């Protein structure tokens, strides 16, 4: 009788004793789903989704021939960067001190990273790898522009506010990198505007640069800036076949011109 009475008093449902039991069961963790590993950059608010889809539809994929041309054009840039590393280091050690050496390393390594990332992005066929290197490539462009400024800021303009210019340029580069990482399907003209702003903000320091850099170095530097600017025109014309390759060629020409300015006159 005592056992029967005890069983009658024992609660039949734990929810009657613990009201939160049902809530806990409904909110208990579940096994991971593949969608949970989706690229966080694609998890956009609803307000951005329509604009993102529209922008994505407007992007034309490169043909095989275009990708081969894109890979070769910036593969030449990798060769240039490999040559630039020892030559800029030697120039920095021969004519400058530790700051010049640091500037030379930053400049040459940023060049190598950008051209390598661009070459791999256009050469790889696997969709997932291509997406990863596309982001790295576009981020590397900002790094390379800022890296190209560094020798002029820390060596040529060191006594004329070069550190301030260097800080501004690297800050703009970080803004560009953040946009590349978190606003994937943005209008292409936004990137072009940031590239141009980075490339020409040196105008504010032009008098000091003219006074400190020899004339041949100035001509090479200016020619490189003009080449980059013309290249940006072709950058926004992606819908036209092989325009991106033309953009690559202008970028490569600009890199060669500014490399000569750095190694011969800035360091």
N, C-alpha and C positions, 0 to 999 in steps of 0.2 A: 504493500500500500504506500509506504514511504517513497519507494522508487517510482511508482506511478504518479504520485503527487509531484515529485521533483521533476519528472519528465513533462508534466503539464505546465509547471512554472517555467521550464527552460524555453527561451524564445525560439521560435521556429525560423525566424528570418533575422539575420544580423542587421538588416536595414532598419528594423523597428528599434533596435538598441543604438545603432550608429546611423543616424539620418544621412550622414555624408557618404555612406558606402556606395549608393547608386551613383552619386556624382563622381566618386573616385574611379568606379568601374568605367563610366562613360568617358573619362578624361585620361585613362591609363595610356601609357606610351604604346605605340604600335610599331611593328617592324618597319624598317626604313623602306621607303618607296623610291623608285628611280627618279621621279620628278623632284625629290628633295635634293638631288645632286645637280640640278639644273644650274647653269651659269647664273650667278647672282646678278650679273649685269642685265640679264633678260627679264628679271622680276621687277617690272616697272609698274608704277601705279596706273590705274585705268585711264587717268587723264593723259598719260604719255603713250599709252599703247597704240592708239589710232595713228598718232603722228609717227611713231616708230615703225609701224607696219607700212605706212605710206612711203616713208623714206627708204625703207628696206626694198620695197618693190621698185623704186626708181634706180637702184644700184644694178648696173650691168656687169655680169660676170665676164672675166677675161677669157678669151679663147686660148687654146693650147699654144698656137703660134705667138700670141701676145705674151703669154707667161714665159715662153722660152726666151723671147727678146728681153723681157723684163729681168729675167734671171741673169742673162749674159751681161746686160748693161750694168747692173749693180754688182755682178761678180767681179767686174773690172775695178769697181770701187773697193772691194776686199783686197785686191792686189795693191792698190794705192795705199790703203791703210796699213798693210803689212810693211810697205816701204817707209811709210811715214813714222812708224814707231821708233826705229833706231835712229833715223836721220834727225828727227826733232829732239830726241834725247841727247844726241851728240851736240847739236847746236845749242841746246840749253846749258849743257855742262861746260861747253867751250866759252860761252859768252855771258852766262848768268850764274845765279846761285840756286839755292833750294827752291825758291818760289818759281823761278823759271823752269826748273825741272818738273815741279808739280804741275805747272800749267801745260808743259809739253806732254806729260803723261795723260792728263785729263783730255786734252785735245785729241791725241792719237787714238786712245782707247775708245773714246766716244765715236770716233769715225769708224773704227773697226766694228764696234757693236752694231751701229746703224746699218752699215753695208752688209754685214753678215746676216742680220735679222731680215733685211729686205730681200736678199738673195734667197734665203731659205723660205721665206713666205711665198715668193713667186715660184720657187722650184718644187716645193712639196705638193703632192696631189691629195694626201689624206685630208679630208674635210676638218677633222678635229685639230690636227696639227696646224693646218693652214689658218684656222681661226686664232689659235694661240699666237702664232708668229705674226699675224696681221696686227694684233694689238701691240706686240713687242716692237714691230717695225715702226708703227706710227708713234709710239712713245719714244723710240730711238731717234726719230727726226728731231724732236725737241731737245733731247740730250746732245745731239750732234751740233745743233745750232748754238746752244749754250756753251758746249765745249769749244766751239770755234771762236767764240768771244773771249774765252778765258786767257789765252796768251796775250792778247791785246790789252785786256783789262788789268791783268796782274803784272805785266812787264812794261808794255809801251805806255800805258796810262796810269801807272802805279802812283805817280805824284800829281795826278790831275783828276782825281775822283774815280779812278778805274775800279776801285773796290765797290763803290756804289753802283756803278753800271753793271758790274758782275753780279751783284746781289739782285738787281732788278731783272736781269736777263734770266737768271736761274729761277727766280720766282715765277716769271711768265712761263718758263719751260715746265715747271711743276703744275701750273694751271692747265697747260695743254695736255700734260700726261693724265691729269685727273679727268679731263673731258674725254680723252681716248678710252679710259678705263670704265667710266660710269655713264657716258652718254654716247652709246655706240652709233645709233642711227640718227646722228645730227646732220644738218645740212653741210655739204662739203665746203661751202664758202667760209664757214666759221673757221675751219682749220687754215684755209688760205689766208684769212685776215690775221690770225695769230702768227703764222709763219712770217708774213710781211712785217708785222709789228716787231717781232723779234729781230728780223734782219736789218731793220732800218732805225731802231731806237738809238743806234750809235750816232745819228745825226746831231743829237744834243751835245755830244762830246767831239764833234767834228773839228772845231778849232784846235783843241788840244791834240787830237790825233794828227792833224796836218803838221803841227809843230814838232811832234815827237817821232813820227814815222817818215822815213825817206820817201821821196817821190815815187820811185819804182814800186815800193811796197804799197803805197796808197793806190796806185793805178791797178795793181793786181787785186787788191782788196775790193776796190770799187767795181772792177770788172766781174769779180765773183758775185758781188751783190746784184748786179744787173742780170747776170746769168740766172741766179736764183729767182729773181722777180719774173723774168720771162718764163721760166719753167713753171711758175705758179699758174700762168694762163693755161698751160696744157694740163695741169693737174686737175682743174675743175672741168675739163672736157673729157671726162672718163667715158662718156657714151660714144665718143668717136674712136674707132679702132686704132690702136697703137699710139694714142696720144699719151698714155702713161709711160710708154717707152721713151717718147720724146722728152717728157718731163724728167725721166731718169738721166737722159743724156745731158740736159742742161744742169742738173744737180751735179753730175760727175764733172762737167767742165768747171763749174763754180768751185767744187772741192779742190780741183787741181790748181786753179788760180789762187785760191786762198791758202792752200798748203804752201805754195811758193812764197807768198807774202809772209807767212808765219816762219818758215824755216830759214829764209834768207834775210828777213828784215826785222821781224818782231822779237824773236828769241835772242 
